[in-house]
């Protein structure tokens, strides 16, 4: 079942996010089950990332291999199953 992943990274500057996503963009586009990535700063200075994947397993495989090493310890994304997805 498709999932929505949300993650807030405390204190991450835009420059760090930009460097990280620059190295991951092509890997994300090629990842099995990847649907979309959305990111931006929050009013309190944190960084918020939202992704849509075909399954939690596909997301976890990618996240553990490529993303988790760039995050501070204790960062725990939230996963929710989706009932419907409509993208343009």
C-alpha positions in Angstrom: 0.0 0.0 0.0 1.2 3.5 -0.8 2.6 5.6 2.1 3.2 9.2 3.0 6.5 9.8 4.9 6.9 13.0 6.9 10.1 14.0 8.6 11.1 17.1 10.4 14.9 17.6 10.9 15.6 20.0 13.7 18.0 22.9 12.9 18.9 21.8 9.4 20.0 24.8 7.3 18.8 25.0 3.7 22.4 24.8 2.5 22.8 21.3 4.1 19.5 20.2 2.7 20.5 21.5 -0.8 23.8 19.6 -0.7 22.1 16.4 0.5 19.3 16.5 -2.1 21.7 17.3 -4.9 23.5 14.0 -4.2 20.3 12.0 -3.8 18.0 13.4 -6.5 19.0 11.0 -9.3 19.0 8.1 -6.9 15.5 9.0 -5.7 14.2 9.3 -9.2 15.5 5.8 -10.0 14.4 4.2 -6.8 11.8 1.5 -7.0 8.5 2.7 -5.6 9.4 6.4 -5.4 6.6 8.8 -6.3 7.5 12.3 -5.1 9.6 14.5 -2.7 8.6 17.8 -1.2 10.6 19.9 1.2 10.8 23.3 2.9 11.6 25.1 6.0 9.2 25.4 8.9 8.4 28.6 10.8 10.5 27.5 13.8 13.7 27.0 11.7 13.5 23.2 11.1 13.4 21.4 7.8 10.3 19.4 6.7 10.4 16.6 4.1 7.4 14.8 2.7 7.6 11.8 0.3 5.2 9.5 -1.3 6.2 5.9 -2.0 4.4 2.8 -3.3 5.2 0.9 0.0 6.8 1.3 3.4 9.3 -1.4 2.5 10.6 0.4 -0.6 10.9 3.7 1.3 12.7 2.0 4.2 15.2 0.3 1.9 16.1 3.6 0.3 16.0 5.7 3.5 18.3 3.3 5.4 20.8 3.1 2.6 21.0 6.7 1.5 19.3 9.1 3.8 19.7 8.0 7.4 23.5 8.4 7.4 23.0 12.2 6.8 20.5 12.7 9.7 21.2 13.3 13.4 20.7 10.3 15.7 17.1 9.9 16.9 15.5 11.3 13.8 12.4 9.2 13.3 10.2 9.9 10.2 6.5 9.2 10.4 4.8 6.8 8.0 1.1 6.8 7.1 -0.7 4.6 4.7 -2.5 6.4 1.9 -5.9 5.6 0.6 -5.6 7.6 -2.7 -3.0 9.4 -4.7 -3.6 11.9 -7.5 -0.6 13.5 -9.1 -0.3 15.5 -12.3 
